[in-house]
Amino acid sequence: MHHAVVIGGLEFSPLVIYFPMAFILTALTRFILHRLDWHDRIWKVAWFEVSLFMCFLALSVFLLSGR
């Protein structure tokens, strides 16, 4: 079961932590792909970035859920 995150006495969903972490990992991966000049090989860049974000979000929820 996921636990609420308490910030300043207010309870928030754990997604408050998971979303920024997935966004940072996606941005870092995108930066590395552009730096290595591999972004030209991706057919649909927008779909790739959305799916990459979803994969990182699922990974962060899986790893940090405390099972």
Rosetta blueprint (number, residue, H / E / L):
1 M L
2 H L
3 H L
4 A L
5 V E
6 V E
7 I E
8 G L
9 G L
10 L E
11 E E
12 F E
13 S L
14 P L
15 L H
16 V H
17 I H
18 Y H
19 F H
20 P H
21 M H
22 A H
23 F H
24 I H
25 L H
26 T H
27 A H
28 L H
29 T H
30 R H
31 F H
32 I H
33 L H
34 H H
35 R H
36 L L
37 D L
38 W L
39 H H
40 D H
41 R H
42 I L
43 W L
44 K L
45 V H
46 A H
47 W H
48 F H
49 E H
50 V H
51 S H
52 L H
53 F H
54 M H
55 C H
56 F H
57 L H
58 A H
59 L H
60 S H
61 V H
62 F H
63 L H
64 L H
65 S L
66 G L
67 R L
